[in-house]
Amino acid sequence: MVLDSLYVALRWGYFSALMLTTGSAFYVVWLAQGDFRHYLAERLARVLRITLWMTLGCASAILSLQLVIMSGDWRSLTDSAIWQAMLSTMSGRGWRAQVLLSLLACLGLAAHGVSRYRLILLVCVTQWCGMAYIGHAAALEGGLGMIQRINHVLHLISSALWAGGLPPLFCLMVAGRNPATRRDAIATMMRFSRYGHVWVMLNIVTGLISGWLLLGWPPPVSLYSGLLLAKVMLVLMMIALALFNRYWLVPRLGRVKGESLLPKLVTYIWLEIGLAALVLLLVSYFATLSPYPA
């Protein structure tokens, strides 16, 4: 029970850090333009260092914990034979790849400016692709299995760009108060909003496909399907908040008394981030469950 709880916590930490890294890097590489790109790169550098090392630490801990769970003994961490057996499994190879890619991303910190973010974004996308060979995403084989894995990758990347792009909005809000960066900050936020529509739609479609491929229709009654329904409800709440912010609050910020609405926007963005954290917690717990009833 303790090991399972630790496994869930580590997966939550890993996904959270990787999502924030992906979202931050995408802002600098794609959403920001001109000199503002360098401005944003400097502002997000500290966050990036924290999330990259957190990703590496969590991935390494998950790989080690899988060994302990498989053997049932912490002393097996020093047993090379058990390590070889664990790394011969698909899950073991998958998490070893995540550790190596996380290390590569950390080494990318040695690069400077926008080049650092380009390299890190490329590694992050590769890490999300690698997750298609870990856990339930690899449950099916053949052509249907390939469809499931491609769909899973699209679901993960769209989720990372959406949820991982929320915290950097606070940095843009600060830049929006500076007359020198206000126009660029607003333009970057609007680009995030436009792309966000695509990510949300892609997230919904791929989520439905993933549920259908894994559980069929109608889905069996199980703890897994119940928690999956809870996840769907949380995502719908996130979508409702995003639409409210975009189409009601943001247009009113430009009015004379719009400044008074800014604290509300900040609160609602934090609420959306909180919902995303709960979704990630559920997803992390899914990894310990069977999708099918006993």
C-alpha positions in Angstrom: 0.0 0.0 0.0 2.8 2.4 0.9 4.7 1.5 -2.2 1.6 2.0 -4.4 1.0 5.4 -2.8 4.6 6.4 -3.4 4.3 5.3 -7.0 1.2 7.4 -7.5 2.9 10.4 -5.9 6.0 10.0 -8.1 4.0 9.7 -11.3 2.0 12.8 -10.3 5.2 14.7 -9.8 6.7 13.5 -13.0 3.7 14.3 -15.2 3.3 17.7 -13.5 6.9 18.7 -14.0 7.0 17.4 -17.6 3.8 19.2 -18.5 5.0 22.5 -17.1 8.3 22.1 -18.9 6.5 21.4 -22.2 4.2 24.3 -21.8 6.9 26.8 -20.8 9.2 25.7 -23.7 6.3 26.0 -26.2 5.7 29.6 -25.2 9.2 30.6 -25.9 9.7 28.5 -29.1 6.3 29.1 -30.7 4.0 31.6 -29.0 6.3 34.5 -28.2 7.7 36.6 -31.1 10.7 38.9 -31.6 12.5 40.3 -28.7 9.7 39.3 -26.3 10.8 35.7 -26.9 14.1 36.4 -25.2 12.4 38.3 -22.4 10.1 35.4 -21.7 13.0 32.9 -21.9 14.8 34.7 -19.1 11.7 34.9 -17.0 10.9 31.2 -17.3 14.5 30.0 -16.9 14.3 29.4 -13.1 11.0 27.5 -13.5 12.5 25.4 -16.2 15.5 24.4 -14.1 13.3 23.3 -11.3 10.9 21.2 -13.5 13.7 19.6 -15.4 15.5 18.3 -12.3 12.2 17.3 -10.8 11.4 15.3 -13.9 14.8 13.5 -13.8 14.4 12.8 -10.1 10.9 11.5 -10.3 11.7 9.3 -13.4 14.7 7.8 -11.6 12.7 7.1 -8.5 9.9 5.5 -10.4 12.3 3.2 -12.2 13.9 2.2 -8.9 10.5 1.8 -7.2 9.3 -0.5 -10.0 12.2 -2.8 -9.2 11.3 -2.8 -5.5 7.6 -3.5 -6.3 8.5 -6.3 -8.6 10.9 -8.0 -6.2 9.2 -7.1 -2.9 12.5 -6.2 -1.3 14.4 -2.9 -1.1 17.7 -4.7 -1.0 17.1 -5.8 -4.6 18.2 -2.3 -5.6 21.8 -3.5 -5.4 21.1 -6.8 -7.3 22.2 -6.5 -10.9 20.4 -9.7 -12.0 17.0 -8.3 -10.8 17.8 -5.0 -12.6 18.4 -6.9 -15.8 15.1 -8.8 -15.4 13.2 -5.6 -14.8 14.8 -3.7 -17.6 13.9 -6.5 -20.0 10.2 -5.7 -19.5 8.4 -3.1 -21.7 7.7 -1.0 -18.7 11.3 -1.1 -17.5 12.6 -0.2 -20.9 10.1 2.6 -21.1 11.0 4.2 -17.8 14.7 3.8 -18.5 14.2 5.8 -21.7 12.3 8.4 -19.7 15.3 8.7 -17.3 17.8 9.1 -20.2 15.6 11.6 -22.0 15.1 13.6 -18.7 18.9 13.6 -18.3 19.3 14.9 -21.9 16.8 17.7 -21.2 18.8 18.7 -18.1 22.0 18.8 -20.2 20.1 21.1 -22.5 20.3 23.8 -19.8 23.9 24.3 -20.9 22.6 25.8 -24.1 21.7 29.5 -24.2 18.7 31.6 -25.1 16.0 30.3 -27.3 18.1 27.3 -28.5 17.9 25.9 -25.0 14.1 25.9 -25.2 14.0 24.4 -28.7 16.2 21.4 -27.6 14.2 20.9 -24.4 10.8 21.1 -26.3 12.0 18.4 -28.7 13.1 16.2 -25.8 9.8 16.7 -24.1 7.8 15.7 -27.1 10.0 12.6 -27.4 9.2 11.8 -23.8 5.5 12.0 -24.4 5.8 9.8 -27.4 7.7 7.3 -25.2 4.8 7.2 -22.7 2.8 5.3 -25.4 4.8 2.2 -24.6 4.2 2.3 -20.9 1.1 1.0 -19.0 -2.4 0.8 -20.4 -1.4 2.6 -23.6 0.5 -0.5 -24.6 -2.4 -2.9 -23.8 -3.4 -3.6 -27.4 -1.4 -5.2 -30.1 -1.3 -5.0 -33.9 -3.0 -2.3 -35.9 -5.4 -1.4 -33.2 -2.6 -1.1 -30.8 -0.7 1.3 -33.1 -3.9 3.4 -33.3 -4.2 3.4 -29.5 -0.6 4.5 -29.1 -0.8 7.3 -31.6 -4.0 8.5 -30.1 -2.4 8.3 -26.6 0.5 10.5 -27.7 -1.8 13.1 -29.2 -3.8 13.1 -26.0 -0.8 13.5 -23.8 0.8 16.3 -25.9 -2.5 18.3 -26.2 -2.9 17.9 -22.4 0.6 19.1 -21.7 0.3 22.1 -24.0 -3.0 23.1 -22.4 -2.4 22.5 -18.7 1.3 23.2 -18.9 0.6 26.5 -20.6 -1.5 27.8 -17.7 1.2 28.7 -15.1 3.2 30.9 -17.5 0.1 33.1 -18.0 1.0 34.7 -14.7 4.4 35.8 -16.1 2.5 37.3 -19.1 0.2 39.1 -16.8 3.1 40.8 -15.1 4.6 41.7 -18.4 1.3 43.1 -19.5 1.5 45.7 -16.8 4.8 47.0 -18.2 4.2 49.5 -21.1 7.3 48.3 -22.8 6.1 44.6 -23.0 2.3 45.0 -22.8 1.6 44.6 -26.5 3.8 41.5 -26.9 2.4 40.0 -23.7 -1.2 40.4 -24.8 -0.4 39.1 -28.3 1.3 36.0 -26.8 -1.7 35.3 -24.5 -4.1 35.6 -27.5 -2.0 33.1 -29.4 -2.1 30.7 -26.5 -5.9 31.2 -26.4 -6.2 30.4 -30.2 -4.1 27.3 -29.9 -5.8 26.4 -26.7 -9.1 25.8 -28.6 -7.3 23.2 -30.8 -5.7 21.5 -27.8 -9.0 21.3 -25.9 -10.8 19.8 -28.9 -8.0 17.4 -29.6 -7.9 16.4 -25.9 -11.7 15.7 -25.9 -11.6 13.6 -29.1 -8.5 11.6 -28.2 -9.9 11.0 -24.7 -13.1 9.6 -26.1 -11.2 7.4 -28.5 -8.9 6.2 -25.8 -11.7 5.2 -23.5 -13.5 3.4 -26.3 -10.4 1.5 -27.4 -9.6 0.4 -23.8 -13.0 -0.2 -22.3 -15.4 -0.6 -25.2 -19.0 0.5 -25.2 -20.8 0.5 -22.9 -17.8 0.5 -20.5 -17.8 -2.1 -17.8 -18.7 -1.1 -14.3 -15.4 -0.9 -12.3 -13.4 1.4 -10.1 -11.3 2.3 -13.1 -14.3 3.4 -15.2 -15.8 5.3 -12.2 -12.6 7.3 -11.8 -12.4 7.8 -15.5 -15.8 9.4 -15.3 -14.6 11.6 -12.5 -11.7 12.7 -14.6 -14.1 13.6 -17.4 -16.1 15.7 -15.1 -13.0 17.6 -13.9 -11.9 18.2 -17.5 -15.3 19.6 -18.3 -15.0 22.0 -15.4 -11.6 23.1 -16.7 -13.2 23.7 -20.1 -16.0 25.7 -18.6 -13.5 27.9 -16.7 -11.4 28.4 -19.7 -14.4 29.5 -21.8 -15.6 31.8 -19.1 -12.2 33.4 -18.7 -11.7 33.8 -22.5 -15.1 35.0 -23.5 -16.4 36.9 -20.5 -13.5 38.1 -18.2 -10.7 38.8 -20.7 -12.8 41.1 -23.0 -13.8 43.2 -20.0 -10.2 43.7 -18.8 -9.7 46.3 -21.5 -12.5 48.5 -20.1 -12.0 51.4 -17.8 -12.7 49.4 -14.7 -11.3 46.2 -16.1 -8.3 46.2 -13.7 -10.7 45.2 -10.9 -11.4 42.0 -12.8 -7.8 41.0 -12.9 -7.8 39.4 -9.4 -10.8 37.3 -10.5 -8.9 36.1 -13.6 -5.9 35.1 -11.5 -8.2 33.2 -9.1 -9.9 31.3 -11.9 -6.6 30.4 -13.6 -5.4 29.1 -10.2 -8.6 27.1 -10.0 -8.1 25.7 -13.5 -4.5 24.7 -12.5 -5.9 23.0 -9.3 -8.4 21.0 -11.4 -5.6 20.0 -13.7 -3.5 18.8 -10.7 -6.5 16.7 -9.6 -6.8 15.2 -13.1 -3.1 14.3 -13.0 -3.6 12.7 -9.6 -6.4 10.5 -10.9 -4.4 9.6 -14.0 -1.4 8.6 -11.8 -3.7 6.4 -9.8 -5.1 4.8 -12.9 -1.7 3.2 -13.5 -2.2 1.0 -10.4 -5.6 -0.3 -11.5 -6.9 -2.8 -14.0 -9.3 -1.2 -16.5 -11.5 -4.3 -16.3 -13.6 -5.6 -13.4 -12.2 -8.5 -11.5 
